[in-house]
Amino acid sequence: MPPVLPQVLDEPDYKSLGKTALRRIARAGEAMIEAERRLTKAGHSLVERMLAGQPPFEPWTHYPADDVYDYESASQYYYHAHTDRPAEHGHFHLFLRDTAFALGTEPRRTLTGEDGDIAHVVAISMNRMGHPLELFTTNGWVTAESCYGADDLIGALPRWSVDHTDPCLAVNQWLSAAVRFFCPQIEALIRARDGILTPLASKSDWSSVLEDRGIEVLARIPVAPEAQMREILGLLGGASPS
């Protein structure tokens, strides 16, 4: 029987994490709060600042048009919206390029392109106030990704960082911190993705499964950063993670 998609995942069990991981998540949460504070002080939201100076906001269009790259970390992202997701304003798609992976790591398919192979890390859904609603992962055709195995992609996650000012330093800092803050959720989504796609690929082949237009959003998990931060700090005994 085919799986019911998208799968809705439960919130991670933070109690199962060690103190080192909890402190790392809490520090990332503090970095997200600081980035938002700077934007709010200037009268902006995360989404508003992301779109500042861009052409009029239209569904399916990438913002910025050529995406955002950090070639040192092999990280990439863009923001856009769909017409079929009325609950959100839009979402970020985050990627890692092939140079983020250990030498010899092979994707599940190779797509010819001047930038090499690409791995979709996660999508972050945002509301109109510029706050995250949920994280989700998609099938390969949605973002034209090559698709790397879960262990390889999770191993490369610490590489994700955009460390420059284009198009906005605070947005880049927030996204870089969000990958670390939501790391348990992102890992769970990547493993859920493989849990859905691998059995299908075993009956066919990876290219056919990744191009199946009947499979789009694979798994999702709602997020509540403030509640997550409170729980993490509570498990740390209220102490500063620094």
C-alpha positions in Angstrom: 0.0 0.0 0.0 1.5 3.4 -0.9 2.4 5.7 1.9 0.1 8.6 2.8 2.0 11.8 2.0 3.2 14.0 3.3 4.1 12.3 6.5 3.7 14.6 9.6 6.5 14.0 12.0 6.4 14.4 15.8 8.5 16.9 17.6 12.0 15.5 18.5 12.6 14.1 22.0 15.0 16.7 23.3 15.5 14.8 26.5 17.3 12.1 24.5 20.0 14.6 23.5 23.2 15.1 25.4 24.2 18.4 27.1 26.7 19.2 24.3 24.0 18.9 21.6 21.5 20.9 23.7 24.0 23.7 24.2 24.7 23.8 20.5 21.0 24.1 19.7 20.5 26.8 22.4 23.4 28.8 21.0 21.9 28.6 17.5 18.6 29.8 19.0 20.3 32.8 20.6 21.8 33.6 17.2 18.3 33.5 15.5 16.9 35.7 18.2 19.8 38.2 17.8 19.3 38.3 14.0 15.6 38.9 14.4 16.3 41.6 17.0 18.4 43.5 14.6 15.8 43.3 11.9 13.0 44.4 14.3 15.1 47.3 15.5 15.2 48.6 11.9 11.5 48.0 11.5 11.8 44.9 9.3 10.7 41.3 9.3 12.8 38.5 8.0 10.6 38.0 4.9 10.3 41.8 4.3 14.1 42.2 4.4 14.6 39.2 2.1 12.4 40.7 -0.5 13.7 44.3 -0.2 14.9 45.7 -3.5 13.6 42.6 -5.4 11.1 42.6 -8.3 7.4 42.4 -7.3 6.7 39.1 -5.4 5.1 36.5 -7.7 4.5 32.8 -7.2 7.1 30.4 -8.4 9.7 33.1 -8.9 13.1 32.7 -7.2 14.2 35.5 -4.9 16.8 36.5 -5.6 16.6 35.5 -9.3 20.0 33.8 -9.3 19.7 32.3 -5.7 22.1 33.0 -2.9 25.5 31.2 -2.8 28.3 30.9 -0.4 31.0 29.1 -2.4 33.3 28.6 0.6 30.7 26.4 2.4 29.0 25.1 -0.8 25.7 26.4 0.5 22.8 27.9 -1.5 19.2 29.0 -0.9 16.3 31.0 -2.4 12.9 32.1 -1.3 9.7 31.7 -3.2 6.0 30.9 -2.9 3.4 28.5 -4.4 -0.2 29.2 -5.3 -1.2 25.9 -3.5 0.1 26.8 0.0 -2.3 29.4 1.3 -1.3 29.1 4.9 2.2 30.5 4.3 3.7 33.6 2.7 6.4 31.6 1.1 9.4 29.3 1.9 13.1 29.1 1.8 14.7 26.1 -0.1 18.2 25.3 1.3 20.8 23.3 -0.6 24.3 22.0 -0.4 26.5 21.7 -3.6 28.5 18.6 -4.3 31.7 20.1 -2.9 30.2 20.0 0.6 30.4 16.2 0.5 33.4 13.9 1.2 35.5 13.1 -1.9 34.0 10.0 -3.6 30.4 10.5 -2.3 28.0 9.8 -5.1 24.4 11.1 -5.4 21.6 8.9 -6.4 21.5 10.4 -9.9 23.8 12.9 -11.7 22.3 15.9 -13.3 24.3 17.7 -16.0 24.8 21.3 -15.1 27.6 23.8 -14.8 27.3 23.9 -11.0 27.6 20.2 -10.5 25.3 18.0 -8.3 23.1 19.5 -5.7 21.4 18.3 -2.5 18.1 19.7 -1.1 18.6 20.1 2.6 15.2 21.4 3.8 12.4 23.9 3.1 11.4 26.4 5.8 7.9 27.7 5.5 7.3 31.3 6.7 4.2 33.2 7.6 3.4 36.7 6.6 4.9 38.1 9.8 8.3 36.5 8.9 8.1 33.6 11.4 8.7 29.9 10.6 5.7 27.7 10.5 7.1 24.3 9.5 9.9 22.4 7.9 9.4 20.0 5.0 11.2 17.9 2.5 10.4 17.2 -1.1 10.9 14.7 -4.0 13.9 15.3 -6.3 12.0 16.8 -9.2 10.6 19.7 -7.1 14.0 21.4 -6.8 15.9 19.5 -9.6 18.3 18.0 -7.0 20.6 15.0 -7.5 19.6 13.6 -4.1 22.3 12.2 -1.7 21.7 9.4 0.8 20.5 10.3 4.3 23.8 9.5 6.1 25.8 11.5 3.5 23.5 14.5 3.7 23.2 14.5 7.5 27.0 14.3 7.7 27.3 17.4 5.6 24.7 19.5 7.4 27.3 21.3 9.6 28.8 22.8 6.4 25.6 24.8 5.7 26.3 28.4 6.3 26.0 31.6 4.3 28.6 34.0 5.7 28.3 37.2 3.7 26.0 40.2 3.3 24.1 39.5 0.1 21.2 40.0 0.0 21.0 40.7 3.8 23.4 39.8 6.6 20.7 39.3 9.2 18.7 36.9 6.9 21.9 34.9 6.2 22.8 34.7 9.9 19.2 33.6 10.8 19.2 30.8 8.2 22.6 29.6 9.1 21.6 29.4 12.8 18.2 27.9 11.9 19.9 24.8 10.3 21.6 24.2 13.6 18.6 25.0 15.8 16.3 22.8 13.9 19.0 20.1 13.3 17.0 17.3 15.0 14.0 18.1 12.9 16.0 18.3 9.7 17.7 15.0 10.4 14.3 13.3 11.0 12.9 14.7 7.8 15.8 13.5 5.7 15.5 10.0 7.2 11.8 10.1 6.6 12.5 11.0 3.0 14.7 8.0 2.5 12.2 5.8 4.4 9.6 6.8 1.8 11.7 6.8 -1.4 14.1 3.9 -0.9 11.4 1.1 -1.0 9.9 2.7 -4.1 13.3 2.9 -5.8 14.0 -0.8 -5.0 11.0 -1.6 -7.2 12.0 0.8 -10.0 15.1 3.0 -10.1 16.1 6.2 -8.4 15.7 8.5 -11.5 12.1 7.3 -12.1 11.2 7.8 -8.4 12.8 11.2 -8.1 11.0 12.4 -11.3 7.5 11.0 -10.2 5.2 14.0 -10.4 2.7 12.2 -8.2 5.1 12.5 -5.2 5.9 16.0 -4.2 6.0 16.9 -0.4 7.3 13.8 1.4 7.3 14.8 5.1 6.7 17.9 7.2 7.1 18.9 10.8 5.5 22.0 12.5 8.0 24.2 14.4 7.6 26.6 17.3 11.0 28.2 18.0 10.1 30.0 21.2 8.6 26.9 22.8 11.6 24.8 21.6 14.0 27.3 23.1 12.2 27.3 26.4 12.3 23.5 26.5 16.0 23.4 25.6 16.9 25.9 28.2 14.8 24.1 30.8 16.8 20.9 30.1 20.0 22.9 30.6 18.7 24.0 33.9 18.2 27.6 32.8 21.9 28.1 32.4 23.4 30.1 29.5 24.5 27.8 26.7 27.6 30.0 26.1 
